[in-house]
Amino acid sequence: MANHAATKKDVRQATKRRDRNRYYGKTTRNAIRELKAGTDKKAYDEQLPNVISQIDKLAKRGIIHKNKAANLKSKLAKRTHAAA
């Protein structure tokens, strides 16, 4: 690592961003896991919009690719219709 102030600052910022992105990603994965584990149709319908919103935010921030977000949302929607 270079010994410049700007480089040191960049390293600090990158670390902060990486930790934040890991937190958002893990939180969303846990929400998806909880959603899939639930058996109650009503609870599933209530949680689905929140999980989809989280997935959209990950794609907007560039944490996951937009096509991956679309695939995740599609799979969750399929489960909703299959349960009905």
ABEGO torsion letter per residue (X at the ends): XBABAAAAAAAAAAAAAAAAAAAAAAAAAAAAAAAAABABAAAAAAAAAAAAAAAAAAAAAGABBAAAAAAAAAAAAAAAAAAX
